[in-house]
Structures are given as C-alpha cells and as structure tokens.
Amino acid sequence: MKKTLILTLTLISLNAMAQNVMTPELLWKLGRISPLGISKDEKHIVYKVTTPSIEENKSDSKFFILPINGGNPTEVKDTKAILTDKNISPDGKYRVYNEEVKVDKIHGKDFYPELTKSDVQIYNGLDYRHWDTWNDGRFNHVFYKENKDEATGIDILKGENFDSPQKPSGGDEDYIWSPDSKSILYVCKKKAGTQYAISTNTNIYEYNLETGKTINRTEGNEGYDTAPQFSPTGNLTWLQMKRDGYEADKNDLIVSFKGMNINLTANWDGTVDHFKWSADGKKVYFIAPIDGTKQLFEVNFPGLTRIAIQVHQITNGDFDVNDIVGYSGDTIIITRADMNHATEIFSFHLKKKTWKQLSNVNTETYNSLALSKTERRYVTTTDGKKMLVWVILPPNFDASKKYPTLLYCQGGPQSALTQFYSFRWNFQLMAANGYIVVAPNRRGMQGHGVEWNEQISKDWGGQVMDDYLSAIDDVAKESYVDKTRLGCVGASYGGYSVFYLAGIHNNRFKTFIAHDGVYNTQSMFGTTEEVFFNNWDFGGAYWEKDNAAAQKAYTTFNPMNAVEKWNTPILIIQGGKDFRVPIGQGQEAFQAAQLRGIKSRFLYFPEENHWVLKPQNAQVWQREFYKWLKETL
C-alpha cells in the first residue's frame, strides 16, 4: 500500500512537471551550442555553449569536449591545444589572421587635424553605413606572419579600401591556406563606395607569398563566390552564385580540377547552404533546404571521367541539419534542431542510417515541458500549386476547443521556412501561449525548386499575398480555429507582408504585429544600404518611369498606398540601428496608424539592429508581443 501511494505520487509529480510550457524567461536561459570541430586526436568533439543572463544583460560562453561516440562532456578552458588551427600554414611556418586597418579619411579631424572636437563624417559615395555600423574608414584586412613572431604581419591588401573578411558577418572562413603553404586565398568584393552598394560580386583571390602578387581565381563570375576550401586531393572548391545583384541566387558547388571549373550541382534543382569534402575526396557532403526542412545531401566527384554526377539526399525527417562538424569512420557528426528543440550535436551513421544524440545541453529542460505538435499541411494555391504549410499546435492540444490563430509571415524574402529554432520568433513559445501558428512556405521559400524561390522577386505584393491568404483560409476551416481571433505577425519582408495585408485582408485579421518591416518601398529604396537588393527585388529605382516592374513596386506593391484601408490594431517594432530597413519605415507606419485613429503602439529599440540581441531587450520584446496579443486578440 505504501509503495503504491509513493508510486502514484511520483507519477502525479512527473505528470505535473510535464505540463510546464515554454516561457520567455526560460527560452533565454537555454544554452546555445556552437560546434568548433573534431579534436586533433579525432576522439572528441569540441564545442562552445553560450548562455544568456537576463540579470546581467549579457551572454557568457564555456567550452567543452565530448567523446565522439557519446558520453559525458568535459569543460575546458582553452581549445587551442585540442583543435587543429586552420590559420597555421600546413608547413607550420606561418599564421594568417585579420585586423581592421584605417584606409579612408572619413571624419572631419581626418581632413582637418586641428579641429579635434568635430564629429562630422564626410562621404563621396554609398556604403557609408552597413547593417548597423557607419563606415569610419577602417576595413578588414588579411595578414600573415611567421608562426611564433609577435611583430605585426604583412598586410596582403595593403592600401586597399576593401574588406576581407566580408562585413558585417564574415570571419576566418573567408581565408584559407593553399595545401603547399605558398599562397593565401581569400574572399573579397573589390568594389568601393556606390559600386560596392549595388553589387554582390565577391571573388576568391590568391596571394602568393613569394612574389607578393594576387590573382583572381573566380574572374568572370559576376555573383557571389564564397566559402573556399580545398579537397583532400588539393582541388579548390567553393560556392558560387551567377548573377550580380541577386543575393538569393542558386548557390552551386564548384570544383576547380585540371584547369576546369566543374559545377557539381548545375543540374540539381536546389541551393547549397554548407559543404564538406569526404575524407577520401570522392564525394562532397552538403546541407540544403528541401520541403520545409534542411537535410544532408551528397554529390559524387567524378573528375573528368564519363561517370555521371549525381546528387542524393541522405537524411530525411521533420528537423533541420545545420552544420557538418566532421567524421568518424562511417559516422558523420552534424548539428540538428527542430521547432521544439534548439540545436544539439548528433552523429549519423551513413550506412546504417541511424541517429545518436551526443550533446544534451537543453535535454533536461525539454523533458520537463509539454511540447507543441507540428503538422505538415499541403494547401492548393490560387494558381493551382501545392504549398507546404507548417501548422504548430499548442501543448496538450484539444481539438474540441477553439484557439486563436496566428499567420506567421517569414522574412527574406527568399529564405527557407524550415524546422528552425528561433530565440525570438519561437513557434514553441507562441504555441505555449495558447496560439495555433500557421507558417506557409509561400513563394520565395527555398527548398521547393529554383522557380518557386524566384517567383517573389519583382512581385512582392502579388501571388505571395494570395499564398498567405490561401494558407490561413484553409486552416481556418478547422473547427478548432477561432475564426474571430486571427492575427498576423512577421519581421523584415514578413513585416512588409503585415503592412501590405493590413490593407487587403478584408477583415480576416483582428490584430497585426510588424517588426522592422518595409512600409514605404520608395523611401526604403532611398535609405537602405545594400542597394543591389532593391534593384533586384523591386526591379529598379523609383525614378525609372518606363520600368513597369519598378513602377509596380513603388505603387501597387507599396503598403503605404493602401493605408486608407487600415482598420485593425497594429503593433510596430523598430530597431534604431537597422540600416537594412531603416527607422523611417516604422516611423511612417506608426504615424499613419495614429493619425488615422487606429489602435497602435510603437516599440523602439534604439541600440538594436535588424534583430534583438540583448537579453533584457529580448525579454521586453517577448512580453510586449504577448501583451499586445492579449489586448487585441
């Protein structure tokens, strides 16, 4: 009797624990894992865990090693002795690194040294600011020096006002050593000012240490050339987009072999995210979006033989494969996430097709939570296409009840809506707050073929808007959807979508939330920094009166031109340091809503950019997000 009572109480206790759900505070206590590589002895995985602190408003990182076959992690203070340093030349003589170098005069005191208190900035071309930083005349340059030399090294871009690594997010993956240690290869867009702002033409350059001369290894290609690495047999490999100005072009895998550039993915209808050569140099593994997920693929490398090049999908399931860490025999080490779980490290046996979770940074937390349920739904669009729609249901979902429902509008606009785990737009958290989430893979989403991805360019307010409405209308047919409590939320292009739908939704939605969204396409073109983006997606400039595509972007597809039809409460969120979608977009939208008497709120983050990165600001964002929904939905 006593044992039975204890067992019953234990089960009740465990059941109560399982009823906990995700909260904003818990979300920002989760550890964020970043794999660093396989150890030199090939017996361990080395990784970093970054954990935010809401109280201290910062994040701290710790480093760990984990047995490659599984086991308990060990914290380490220094990873230098454990990992192979890619920045040391293969012969061990030299080290390559990068530093910022002052090249251009920008500030008033650069021109007039006696005026030391002036704070003026003087520009003669565009690219005067980028993402969240003003150009101050400093550029990232690649240096090299003898491995143990403490003196300043040799600047291989000396005097050039170009960046390598690429700003804002490039790192030491932008430069590598040649296998013979005689040269350094680096990614660079050798354009400055206005030409920089209208182009995506990066190239891979090779600097010879002996001669000091540089050659362009990808001359002739007009789009992005990135991610250089050498195969085990010494063949330069990289990712390539063909068209200048199109940042979301098909990303192909190129191998330079015996004087020829071989495109391994030319005939495959997809785009490559990340790749790594097999240890024997006979194939390349890569990650790519496919049908609302990111999966692991392989492509063989036949050289110049008559053997056909073939791409094969290796993994399959409702999850995202995000990184290829390395190998251990027939096992490949990768990272994986899904809408209910942040990234962890897994191994995948290439022959047995079996998985093993190796890291457990957040496993205990998730085991204590009631999780949301994610369903695939395929909706027929207005032009007769089949569209994947992710539907995320609240924990402990009860189909006999009715739930408020959110249409989620993805940014990009050309990006994959997969099983990603966001620390801001977190579907698990939305569902935990009692909302059904409808996330359509509308036009512009990668993973459904190149044509589907490209259909959004120059058509921002066209078929894609029908896709959104088809998705929400289809799901709203379900008895468990409260059709009187539909909301619409999104950021970036998703924010544009919110502003646009606010003028055409015909009273479907009861509330809107737009974060860093484009409200006025004309002023967006006039103030954004990477002009190539608007040139491509809008079709040109607003003053090109004979350009039909551009004129449509600035009239029919301009959300501000339908603002007289707005009749629904709207929360507008804006980052002060967002130079991609500048502050005026949020200001214009809020001013219009207020002057039209529409219930509205302006949530302004003066020190945040296109994202919200500081822990306490992130908490305010989450609390205001759900506070607004509670008020209006």
Secondary structure, DSSP 8 states (H G I E B T S, - for coil): -HHHHHHHHHHHHHHHHHTB---HHHHTTS-EEEEEEEBTTSSEEEEEEEEEETTTTEEEEEEEEEETT----EEES--TTTB--TTB-TTSSEEEEEEEEE-S--BHHHH-TT-TT---B--SSS-SEETTEE--SEEEEEEEEETT--S--EETTTT----SS-TTT--GGGEEE-TTSSEEEEEE----HHHHHT----EEEEEETTT--EEETTTT--S-EEEEEE-TTS-EEEEE--STT-TTS--EEEEEETTEEEETTTTSSS---EEEE-TTSSEEEEEEEETTEEEEEEEE--TTSS----EEE---SSSEEEEEEEEETTEEEEEEEETTEEEEEEEEETTT--EEE---SSHHHHHTB---EEEEEEEE-TTS-EEEEEEEE-TT--TTS-EEEEEEE--SSS----S---SSS-HHHHHHTT-EEEEE--TT-TTS-HHHHHTTTT-TTTHHHHHHHHHHHHHTTSTTEEEEEEEEEEETHHHHHHHHHTTTSTT--SEEEEES----HHHHHHH-S-HHHHHHHH-S-TT-TT-HHHHHHHTTT-GGGGGGG--S-EEEEEETT-SSS-HHHHHHHHHHHHHTT--EEEEEETT--SS--SHHHHHHHHHHHHHHHHHH-
